[in-house]
Amino acid sequence: MPPIVKFLLRRLLAFPITLILITAVLYGIIMLAPIETRAALYMPSGSNNPNADVDAIRAQIVEEKGLNDPYPLQYARWALALTQGDWGWSPNYGDVLTSLVRRTPATMELTLYSVLFLVPLGIISGGMAGAKQNRPTDHVFRLAAFIGTAIPPFILALILMGVFYAGLNWFPPGRLDYSEMLMIEGQSFRTYTGLLTIDGMLNGQPDITISAFRHLILPAITLSVLHWATLGRVTRTAMIEELSKQYIMAGWGRGLPRQAIVWNHALRNAMLPALNSIALSAASLIMGVFVIERIYNFPGVSEMTQALAFLPDPPVMMGFAIYSVLLVLPVMLILDLLQAAFDPRVREGVTDS
């Protein structure tokens, strides 16, 4: 079996194992709560009716779901229910899985454009700074990266909103302007991808696409800056190290063009630590999306956590936790595959990282 296939199989096998371990810990935490709280994870849609006998419903759930059974049996039932689409019922949002799925396109759109912004910009700017060490380009990058790392994202969000929304009224919060929101709620608008920047064009309504981009600019920049600075710094350091290696010196000696040496050889190898940096920050990037959504009133998945500050909602809390894990793990898998694509040692089975 080719080494790259073995690498892929190991990563695919690690996915369900990691998911089982994390969900087992999460459900173990839930087991620490009173049985009435755990019963709320399974409350049906009619339980928020003021005329319903909540105590009787809860007692029935405890009996039917076996909430007095040992932990392994309870976890197995709960995990099986998750795989069948039963993520619980929220008195605030209804079916938890349906509510999460309905809000996912907004979160994915913000994440997508943030990654498309930060990854190329971080690698290119860090590579340029490393190739021109201690020159003006390097000094400008290091100053910008220091500022990007020093400013917390929520502070940066307030600054950007104060300047570009309150001051200039260029980029408003939310996901769309009111007039475009009415368009997508009309019967003639068809949803193809859930990404308004794409669906607007597919529906022949470029105004929706333009409005969606205007609303994405500030949150995407806010989410990207910290991770861009980190990625750029790692790439710069790796580039400086690569340029000092013997194979680069041999390239200079053979008279190869500078552009070919820097961008075709040095940067390619410098991208390996950069990919590791992205993988390490994947979880914080996903969690950062939820924070930025709340600041900019972006109607993504984090909208479901808004009511948690005022009213405990166990189904939403558990659903949100599992959803976050399911977002992070595929990102980690994709980054592992990208690392294998750029690192011959992984493809040849020399190393697994």
Secondary structure, DSSP 4 states (H G I P E B T S, - for coil): --HHHHHHHHHHHHHHHHHHHHHHHHHHHHHTS-HHHHHGGG--GGGG-TTS-HHHHHHHHHHHHTTTS-HHHHHHHHHHHHHTT---EETTTEEHHHHHHHHHHHHHHHHHHHHHHHHHHHHHHHHHHHHTTTSHHHHHHHHHHHHHHHS-HHHHHHHHIIIIIIIT--S-SSSS-HHHHHHHTSTT---SSS-HHHHHHHTT-HHHHHHHHHHHHHHHHHHHHHHHHHHHHHHHHHHHHHHTSHHHHHHHHTT--HHIIIIIIIHHHHHHHHHHHHHHTHHHHHHHHHHHHHHTT--SGGGGGGGGGTS--HHHHHHHHHHHHHHHHHHHHHHHHHHHHH-HHHHTTS---
